[in-house]
């Protein structure tokens, strides 16, 4: 008695492959998992360690922007590398080092 292969051969049509996963279904599972992570992150109470992690500029305060960046990192939406690149771009535009970008900063960067 000849053994039957567990998987169809490559010459078989792809719709007969029992382990083929529908890409839409796979994306749905990833999206669902991401929503679970987001919900979990948003429900967490802030600990002292998390406060220090969220205090990006180490000024003893967590500003709204510090908090947003911290939560986005926790959710896996952005990375530390992302924030470093964005900060570098901000510092380039904030040529007076005042911690804000003005219209004159933008105009100066274009001329």
Backbone as ProteinMPNN parsed JSONL, in Angstrom:
{"seq_chain_A": "XXXXXXXXXXXXXXXXXXXXXXXXXXXXXXXXXXXXXXXXXXXXXXXXXXXXXXXXXXXXXXXXXXXXXXXXXXXXXXXXXXXXXXXXXXXXXXXXXXXXXXXXXXXXXXX", "coords_chain_A": {"N_chain_A": [[0.845, -1.176, 0.0], [0.645, 2.138, -0.938], [1.828, 5.148, 0.558], [-0.011, 8.105, 1.101], [0.764, 11.505, 0.373], [1.022, 14.009, 2.941], [0.647, 16.697, 2.409], [-0.582, 18.456, -0.425], [0.936, 18.113, -3.634], [3.122, 20.456, -5.359], [2.118, 20.707, -7.865], [-0.558, 20.497, -7.597], [-3.714, 22.208, -7.488], [-3.961, 25.435, -5.913], [-6.204, 25.908, -4.338], [-6.764, 23.546, -3.098], [-5.032, 23.195, -1.044], [-4.861, 22.482, 2.249], [-3.75, 23.951, 4.362], [-3.474, 26.54, 3.663], [-3.801, 29.973, 4.361], [-6.247, 32.417, 4.475], [-5.459, 35.656, 3.537], [-6.949, 37.915, 4.367], [-8.262, 37.01, 6.605], [-6.105, 36.468, 8.267], [-5.084, 39.077, 8.6], [-7.233, 40.145, 9.967], [-7.06, 38.777, 12.408], [-4.619, 39.81, 13.346], [-5.266, 42.539, 13.548], [-7.255, 42.339, 15.497], [-5.786, 41.372, 17.666], [-4.066, 43.561, 18.021], [-5.908, 45.518, 18.79], [-6.666, 44.44, 21.258], [-4.269, 44.712, 22.698], [-4.032, 47.511, 22.669], [-6.32, 48.215, 24.169], [-5.697, 47.055, 26.635], [-3.351, 48.516, 27.306], [-4.441, 51.09, 27.549], [-6.085, 50.797, 29.742], [-4.422, 50.482, 31.88], [-3.252, 51.547, 35.054], [-1.095, 54.239, 35.902], [2.143, 53.61, 37.011], [4.841, 54.418, 39.292], [7.305, 53.84, 38.07], [6.47, 53.83, 35.393], [5.696, 56.483, 35.178], [8.194, 57.771, 35.327], [9.299, 56.727, 32.999], [7.6, 57.863, 31.126], [8.117, 60.539, 31.405], [9.615, 62.146, 29.344], [11.417, 64.284, 28.849], [12.622, 64.49, 31.285], [11.828, 66.397, 33.276], [10.4, 66.233, 35.554], [7.713, 66.287, 35.208], [4.878, 64.995, 33.487], [3.897, 65.828, 30.513], [1.088, 66.466, 28.331], [1.847, 65.788, 25.724], [4.095, 64.178, 26.299], [2.788, 62.057, 27.559], [1.104, 61.077, 25.522], [3.014, 60.206, 23.633], [4.323, 58.256, 25.159], [2.202, 56.387, 25.589], [1.658, 55.653, 22.926], [4.041, 54.352, 22.295], [3.892, 52.22, 24.109], [1.715, 50.861, 23.034], [2.815, 49.907, 20.79], [2.765, 51.367, 18.491], [4.591, 53.306, 17.738], [8.185, 53.585, 17.707], [11.168, 53.874, 19.742], [13.168, 54.759, 18.096], [11.675, 56.081, 16.128], [10.717, 58.298, 17.62], [13.127, 59.554, 18.232], [14.026, 60.324, 15.691], [11.98, 62.117, 14.981], [12.244, 64.036, 17.007], [14.774, 65.005, 16.344], [14.24, 66.246, 13.892], [12.477, 68.211, 14.815], [14.178, 69.729, 16.487], [15.874, 70.742, 14.569], [14.176, 72.494, 13.209], [13.465, 74.196, 15.282], [15.292, 76.498, 15.652], [16.053, 78.421, 17.493], [16.097, 77.136, 19.866], [13.915, 77.098, 21.694], [11.978, 75.316, 22.34], [9.743, 75.227, 20.836], [8.124, 75.589, 17.653], [8.03, 78.202, 15.439], [6.25, 80.318, 13.086], [8.091, 81.961, 11.86], [10.391, 80.386, 12.141], [9.816, 78.357, 10.307], [9.664, 79.821, 7.93], [12.3, 80.761, 7.788], [13.63, 78.36, 7.426], [13.049, 77.77, 4.834], [14.306, 79.609, 3.301]], "CA_chain_A": [[0.0, 0.0, 0.0], [1.451, 3.353, -1.089], [1.413, 6.218, 1.461], [-0.434, 9.358, 0.485], [1.441, 12.65, 0.98], [0.199, 14.806, 3.851], [0.335, 17.953, 1.744], [-0.67, 18.3, -1.87], [2.161, 18.475, -4.344], [3.093, 21.803, -5.928], [1.347, 20.691, -9.105], [-1.988, 20.566, -7.274], [-4.227, 23.58, -7.465], [-3.769, 26.051, -4.599], [-7.41, 25.876, -3.525], [-6.83, 22.267, -2.419], [-4.074, 23.205, 0.048], [-5.647, 22.65, 3.473], [-3.125, 24.838, 5.345], [-3.401, 27.898, 3.13], [-4.564, 30.897, 5.195], [-6.784, 33.583, 3.79], [-4.772, 36.847, 4.04], [-7.891, 38.799, 5.062], [-8.503, 36.405, 7.924], [-4.875, 36.669, 9.027], [-5.063, 40.489, 8.969], [-8.271, 40.34, 10.975], [-6.515, 38.306, 13.685], [-3.6, 40.768, 13.759], [-5.993, 43.728, 13.983], [-7.935, 42.013, 16.748], [-4.74, 41.313, 18.695], [-3.616, 44.933, 18.245], [-6.959, 46.187, 19.578], [-6.569, 43.924, 22.626], [-3.097, 45.358, 23.304], [-4.388, 48.919, 22.872], [-7.273, 48.288, 25.276], [-4.948, 46.733, 27.847], [-2.48, 49.654, 27.605], [-5.244, 52.235, 27.958], [-6.711, 50.531, 31.031], [-3.415, 50.407, 32.93], [-2.968, 52.69, 35.907], [0.311, 54.61, 35.779], [2.995, 53.352, 38.167], [5.964, 55.354, 39.428], [8.268, 53.519, 37.001], [5.912, 54.288, 34.128], [5.774, 57.943, 35.201], [9.563, 58.142, 34.956], [9.482, 56.376, 31.582], [6.813, 58.796, 30.318], [8.711, 61.875, 31.548], [10.61, 62.068, 28.28], [12.465, 65.308, 28.977], [13.129, 64.426, 32.662], [11.613, 67.661, 33.98], [9.576, 65.976, 36.726], [6.31, 66.395, 34.801], [4.458, 64.291, 32.273], [3.001, 66.69, 29.747], [0.153, 65.736, 27.473], [2.598, 65.191, 24.607], [4.876, 63.072, 26.874], [1.865, 60.956, 27.822], [0.681, 60.521, 24.232], [4.154, 59.468, 23.071], [4.516, 57.068, 26.0], [1.142, 55.415, 25.3], [1.87, 55.137, 21.565], [5.141, 53.373, 22.386], [3.363, 51.042, 24.807], [0.81, 50.161, 22.119], [3.581, 49.407, 19.657], [2.466, 52.187, 17.308], [5.835, 53.977, 17.366], [9.363, 53.062, 18.395], [12.101, 54.872, 20.259], [13.856, 55.305, 16.908], [10.739, 57.047, 15.537], [10.703, 59.534, 18.403], [14.432, 60.216, 18.086], [14.045, 60.978, 14.375], [11.053, 63.255, 15.036], [12.885, 65.047, 17.844], [15.874, 65.595, 15.571], [13.624, 67.159, 12.932], [11.952, 69.338, 15.588], [15.306, 70.552, 16.912], [16.372, 71.428, 13.373], [13.252, 73.597, 12.932], [13.485, 75.091, 16.443], [16.683, 76.966, 15.63], [16.336, 79.244, 18.67], [16.093, 76.23, 21.013], [12.902, 77.568, 22.643], [11.028, 74.24, 22.602], [8.547, 75.399, 20.005], [8.383, 75.983, 16.266], [7.242, 79.376, 15.068], [6.115, 80.554, 11.654], [9.369, 82.501, 11.367], [11.297, 79.239, 12.004], [9.484, 77.691, 9.05], [10.054, 80.709, 6.835], [13.769, 80.765, 7.755], [14.12, 77.078, 6.918], [12.797, 77.715, 3.397], [15.107, 80.636, 2.605]], "C_chain_A": [[0.889, 1.238, 0.0], [0.911, 4.435, -0.154], [1.04, 7.448, 0.667], [0.319, 10.507, 1.151], [0.471, 13.439, 1.864], [-0.236, 16.113, 3.216], [0.246, 17.719, 0.256], [0.641, 18.709, -2.52], [2.014, 19.853, -4.958], [2.317, 21.849, -7.235], [-0.15, 20.747, -8.84], [-2.441, 22.01, -7.279], [-4.182, 24.12, -6.044], [-5.023, 26.018, -3.736], [-7.585, 24.547, -2.804], [-5.889, 22.209, -1.223], [-4.802, 23.476, 1.362], [-5.024, 23.618, 4.477], [-2.975, 26.267, 4.836], [-4.324, 28.806, 3.946], [-4.99, 32.088, 4.36], [-6.113, 34.832, 4.362], [-5.694, 37.805, 4.791], [-8.154, 38.294, 6.48], [-7.294, 36.613, 8.833], [-4.774, 38.129, 9.486], [-6.09, 40.788, 10.049], [-7.764, 39.914, 12.352], [-5.466, 39.267, 14.215], [-4.262, 42.033, 14.277], [-6.667, 43.499, 15.336], [-6.929, 41.973, 17.897], [-4.249, 42.723, 19.034], [-4.643, 45.704, 19.079], [-6.937, 45.723, 21.033], [-5.404, 44.575, 23.366], [-3.419, 46.816, 23.62], [-5.322, 49.078, 24.069], [-6.555, 48.048, 26.598], [-4.07, 47.911, 28.262], [-3.292, 50.824, 28.138], [-5.894, 52.032, 29.329], [-5.717, 50.496, 32.187], [-3.355, 51.691, 33.742], [-1.468, 52.97, 35.809], [1.044, 54.341, 37.094], [4.094, 54.41, 38.216], [7.005, 55.103, 38.337], [7.765, 54.002, 35.64], [5.916, 55.811, 34.046], [7.159, 58.391, 34.752], [9.85, 57.824, 33.487], [8.76, 57.368, 30.68], [7.362, 60.214, 30.364], [9.907, 61.968, 30.609], [11.746, 63.057, 28.469], [13.003, 65.428, 30.408], [12.987, 65.739, 33.421], [10.734, 67.485, 35.222], [8.091, 66.069, 36.452], [6.078, 65.506, 33.587], [3.453, 65.195, 31.583], [2.059, 65.82, 28.918], [0.909, 65.063, 26.326], [3.489, 64.046, 25.095], [3.993, 61.837, 27.029], [1.431, 60.281, 26.526], [1.803, 59.679, 23.629], [4.384, 58.174, 23.845], [3.478, 55.992, 25.668], [1.28, 54.827, 23.895], [2.993, 54.106, 21.535], [4.643, 52.086, 23.031], [2.463, 50.208, 23.903], [1.549, 49.584, 20.915], [3.336, 50.18, 18.38], [3.7, 52.93, 16.817], [6.972, 53.37, 18.176], [10.202, 54.208, 18.939], [12.834, 55.544, 19.097], [12.976, 56.356, 16.228], [10.793, 58.371, 16.288], [12.026, 60.276, 18.305], [14.525, 60.955, 16.753], [13.154, 62.215, 14.362], [11.648, 64.382, 15.873], [14.016, 65.753, 17.104], [15.327, 66.606, 14.562], [13.086, 68.401, 13.644], [13.088, 70.287, 15.977], [15.905, 71.33, 15.741], [15.494, 72.643, 13.05], [13.241, 74.635, 14.053], [14.901, 75.652, 16.599], [17.042, 77.882, 16.794], [16.375, 78.426, 19.953], [15.116, 76.664, 22.106], [11.877, 76.482, 22.985], [9.729, 74.39, 21.855], [8.994, 75.828, 18.608], [7.456, 77.142, 15.95], [7.149, 79.468, 13.551], [7.424, 81.092, 11.095], [10.43, 81.395, 11.247], [11.083, 78.542, 10.657], [9.941, 78.519, 7.864], [11.573, 80.755, 6.686], [14.311, 79.466, 7.154], [13.937, 76.957, 5.415], [13.642, 78.719, 2.615], [16.519, 80.633, 3.019]], "O_chain_A": [[1.78, 1.371, 0.839], [-0.301, 4.633, -0.066], [1.694, 7.791, -0.318], [0.5, 10.494, 2.368], [-0.724, 13.528, 1.582], [-1.348, 16.585, 3.449], [0.944, 16.853, -0.272], [1.364, 19.559, -2.0], [0.901, 20.368, -5.067], [1.901, 22.924, -7.668], [-0.932, 21.016, -9.752], [-1.638, 22.924, -7.093], [-4.344, 23.369, -5.082], [-4.92, 26.092, -2.512], [-8.48, 24.428, -1.968], [-5.947, 21.25, -0.453], [-5.308, 24.579, 1.57], [-5.727, 24.071, 5.38], [-2.402, 27.112, 5.525], [-5.48, 28.463, 4.196], [-4.192, 32.683, 3.636], [-6.189, 35.054, 5.57], [-5.266, 38.442, 5.752], [-8.252, 39.077, 7.425], [-7.442, 36.899, 10.021], [-4.417, 38.39, 10.635], [-5.84, 41.595, 10.944], [-8.005, 40.6, 13.345], [-5.421, 39.52, 15.419], [-3.875, 42.552, 15.324], [-6.645, 44.369, 16.207], [-7.203, 42.489, 18.981], [-4.04, 43.042, 20.205], [-4.272, 46.461, 19.977], [-7.163, 46.522, 21.941], [-5.539, 44.948, 24.531], [-3.115, 47.3, 24.71], [-5.135, 49.976, 24.89], [-6.787, 48.764, 27.572], [-4.041, 48.273, 29.438], [-2.87, 51.485, 29.088], [-6.219, 53.009, 30.004], [-6.122, 50.482, 33.35], [-3.401, 52.79, 33.188], [-0.668, 52.048, 35.651], [0.615, 54.79, 38.157], [4.25, 55.201, 37.285], [7.526, 56.049, 37.746], [8.538, 54.518, 34.833], [6.116, 56.372, 32.969], [7.29, 59.276, 33.907], [10.563, 58.57, 32.815], [9.243, 57.685, 29.593], [7.103, 61.008, 29.46], [11.059, 61.879, 31.033], [12.911, 62.711, 28.272], [13.753, 66.355, 30.713], [13.907, 66.154, 34.126], [10.366, 68.466, 35.868], [7.285, 65.941, 37.374], [6.974, 65.298, 32.769], [2.305, 65.312, 32.012], [2.224, 64.604, 28.825], [0.643, 63.907, 25.996], [3.635, 63.044, 24.395], [4.388, 60.725, 26.681], [1.396, 59.053, 26.444], [1.564, 58.564, 23.165], [4.612, 57.121, 23.25], [3.826, 54.825, 25.488], [1.044, 53.636, 23.696], [2.902, 53.102, 20.829], [4.939, 50.991, 22.553], [2.453, 48.981, 24.0], [0.964, 48.854, 20.115], [3.663, 49.701, 17.294], [3.848, 53.161, 15.617], [6.748, 52.723, 19.199], [9.962, 55.373, 18.622], [13.084, 56.749, 19.12], [13.471, 57.399, 15.8], [10.902, 59.435, 15.68], [12.043, 61.506, 18.297], [15.038, 62.072, 16.689], [13.526, 63.244, 13.797], [11.566, 65.55, 15.493], [14.187, 66.965, 17.232], [15.884, 67.691, 14.399], [13.221, 69.515, 13.138], [12.973, 71.502, 15.814], [16.387, 72.449, 15.914], [16.003, 73.695, 12.665], [13.03, 75.821, 13.8], [15.611, 75.324, 17.549], [18.225, 78.1, 17.057], [16.657, 78.969, 21.021], [15.438, 76.608, 23.293], [11.004, 76.7, 23.826], [8.729, 73.757, 22.194], [10.09, 76.356, 18.417], [6.247, 77.067, 16.167], [7.874, 78.786, 12.827], [7.827, 80.728, 9.99], [11.276, 81.452, 10.355], [12.037, 78.187, 9.965], [10.526, 77.999, 6.915], [12.078, 80.786, 5.564], [15.326, 79.472, 6.457], [14.594, 76.133, 4.779], [13.679, 78.67, 1.385], [17.31, 81.435, 2.522]]}, "name": "protein", "num_of_chains": 1, "seq": "XXXXXXXXXXXXXXXXXXXXXXXXXXXXXXXXXXXXXXXXXXXXXXXXXXXXXXXXXXXXXXXXXXXXXXXXXXXXXXXXXXXXXXXXXXXXXXXXXXXXXXXXXXXXXXX"}
